[in-house]
Amino acid sequence: QVQLTESGGGLVQAGGSLRLSCAATGNIYVINAMAWYRQAPGKQRELVATITHTGETNYTDSVKGRFTISRNGAKNTMAMQMSSLKPEDTAVYYCYAWRVGFKDYNYWGQGTQVTVSS
């Protein structure tokens, strides 16, 4: 079992920045990739960014150039620096971790609220 805990959400003005963090605990050896998803009210959950154990990253088009995903200091931690935030970025952001090639190993955090005021 892996537990994921997000932190860093909050209320910011448009154009501001936030840094989200995700810490994985438990049997962390089973995961080798992590991602951020987000879900706004009335919307489907969408993939925002991913990072593998090799450091390869991918971003959804709407956040390219504004968000940066990273693993800092350990395999079981992940961060996402969000800059130039827009009201449409408002959502609950979820940490997700899995093992590439082993889909039975996948875990979700409980989410952290990001609200961007206009």
N, C-alpha and C positions, 0 to 999 in steps of 0.2 A: 504494500500500500504506500502511495505517495500522497503527501499533502502539499497543496500549493496555497501560498498566502500572498495576496497582492497588497500593496500599499502605495501611497503617493497621490491618490486621487484628491480632488478638491474642486473648489470654485475659482475660476480665473476669468479675467477679461479677455475678449477677443484680441489676438495678437500676442498673448502671453504664453508662458511655457509651464510645463509640468514634467516631472520625471516619475514614471511608474516603476515599481520594483516588484519582482516575484521571487519568493524564496521557496525552494522545494526541500521537504524533509521526509524522512522515512526511508524507504528502500529506493534511494535515488539512483542506484546503479542501473535500474531498468529503463531509465529515460535517457535519450540522447538528442532530443530536439524539443524546442519550445516555441511558443507562439503567443501572440496577443490577438484576441478577438474583441469585438465590441457589439453591443446591442442597444439601440435606441428604442424608446417606447413605441410600440406598434410596428416595429421593424424586425426583420430577421437578423439573427446573429451573423456578423460578417468577419471574415479573416482580415486582420490589419497587417500583421507582419510575422515572419517566421525567422528562426535562426537554428542552424544545425550545430552539431558538436565541432564541425570543421570551421565554423564561423560564417558560412554562407548565409546570406540574408535575402529575403524577398519582401516586397511591400505592395499593398494595394495601391492603385494609381492615385487615389485621392489624397494619400499621405506622403507620396514620394517627394523628397526634398524638404520635408517638414519634420518627419519622425525618423528616429534612429534607434534600432533595436541592437542590443548588445548583451554579451555575457561578461560580467565583470568579476574577476577574482576566483570564481569557482564554477564548475559545471552545473551546479544546482541553483545558480542565481541568474536572473535575467532582468534587464532594465530596458525601458523605452523612454528616450528623451523626446518630448513632444514640444515643438516650437511653432510659432505663428498659428496658434490655435484659432479655430473658427467655431461659431455656434453649432455648425453641423457636426462637429466632433463630439458633441455632447452625447454621452452614452455610458453604460456600465461596461467597463473594460475587464475582460477575463483572461487570466493566465491559463494556458493549455500546454501540457507536456505529453510526449509520447516517445515510443521507441520506433525508429525508422525500420520498416520491414516486419514489425511485430505489432499489428494493430490492436491486439488485445490489451496492450499496455498503453493506456491513455487516461489522463487525469485532468480535472478542471478545478480551478480555484473558485471562490465564491463571488469574486468581482469587486471592483472598486469604482465608485461613481466619479465621473469627470463631467463637470458642468462648465460650459464656456458661455459667458454672458456677452450680449451684443453691445 
